[in-house]
Amino acid sequence: MSITGVVERYPRVLRRYPRVLRGMLEIALVLGLWVGYSYSRLFADTAMTPALARARELLHLESVLGIHWELPLNQLFTSNQVLGLIGSYWYATAHYVVTGVVLLWLYRSGAERYVPARRALVTATILGLAAYLTLPTAPPRFIQGYVDVLSLHAADGWWSADASAPRGLGGLTNELAAFPSLHAGWALWVALVLHQNCRQFWLRWAGWLYAALTSVVIVGTGNHWILDVVVGWAVVLIGWGIAERVWLPVRLLFPARPDPLDVTPTTAPLTSGQR
C-alpha cells in the first residue's frame, strides 16, 4: 500500500500521530546504521599481519610528524585506576549516549536542523565503514608496550575483556576497525551541531570539550592512534561537505512535494461575516 493510501485509510490516526510515525522511521534508520556498523566485521579482513603492518606505518608517520603521543597517554590511564575506569566507561558508552541525545534534540528542533546533520552523520559513518573494510588496522593495544585499559577494568564494567561490546558479545565487534576513529568523528559531529544550533555559549564550549576529551580517552585507553583521530575528524568534515553539496542540487532540481502525512488544513476558517 502506498503512503497516500495509508493516509486515505487511516486519516484520524495520521492526524493524531504524524510525528510518532516519522520518529519511528528515524529510529529504524539509526538502528539500521548501528547494525551495519556492528556487523561490518562479517565482511572485514581479520588477518592480523597486514593490520599490524599498517599500524606500524601509522606509528612511523606519527614519529616523523612529531605527534607520537600514544605511549605517555596510555601510561597515564594505566597507572591511575580511577582515570582508567572513567576512561573505560567513557569509551564504551559516551559515543552512543551523547550522539543519540543530540540526534533526539535535533529531531525535536525541526527538520531544517535535523535532516542536514543526520545526512552528514550517515555519510561520514559510511565512509568510515568503507575504510574499515578496505584498510583494517590494528589499534595500539595489539602492539607490544601498550595496554588495553578496558580489559583491565572489564570486571568493573559491562563490557567484555576483548572489546568494548557488552560482555559475551565481544565477538560481534571488528577489533581492527581503528582507522579512522568514528569515536572521534562522532564527537566532532556533536561539537559542530552544538556550535551551529545552540545559542548558549557554554553549550557550544561543552561540545568542543567533549570532542577533545573523547580524543584523549580513545588514545589513552589504547584503542586508537593519533592519526586515527585526525582522519576521523576529516571523515566527518568530508561527510558534512558531501551532504551539503550533493543534496543541495537535488533539493533545487526536485523541490519537496507536500508531505502526505501533513494533514493540517491549509485554508483559514471562515469568519462569521463570510458564512
Secondary structure as GFF3:
##gff-version 3
##sequence-region A 1 275
A	DSSP	alpha_helix	3	9	.	.	.	ID=ss1
A	DSSP	alpha_helix	11	16	.	.	.	ID=ss2
A	DSSP	alpha_helix	18	38	.	.	.	ID=ss3
A	DSSP	three_ten_helix	39	42	.	.	.	ID=ss4
A	DSSP	alpha_helix	48	65	.	.	.	ID=ss5
A	DSSP	alpha_helix	70	79	.	.	.	ID=ss6
A	DSSP	alpha_helix	81	89	.	.	.	ID=ss7
A	DSSP	pi_helix	90	94	.	.	.	ID=ss8
A	DSSP	alpha_helix	95	109	.	.	.	ID=ss9
A	DSSP	alpha_helix	111	134	.	.	.	ID=ss10
A	DSSP	three_ten_helix	140	142	.	.	.	ID=ss11
A	DSSP	alpha_helix	149	152	.	.	.	ID=ss12
A	DSSP	three_ten_helix	154	156	.	.	.	ID=ss13
A	DSSP	three_ten_helix	170	172	.	.	.	ID=ss14
A	DSSP	alpha_helix	182	197	.	.	.	ID=ss15
A	DSSP	alpha_helix	201	220	.	.	.	ID=ss16
A	DSSP	alpha_helix	226	253	.	.	.	ID=ss17
###
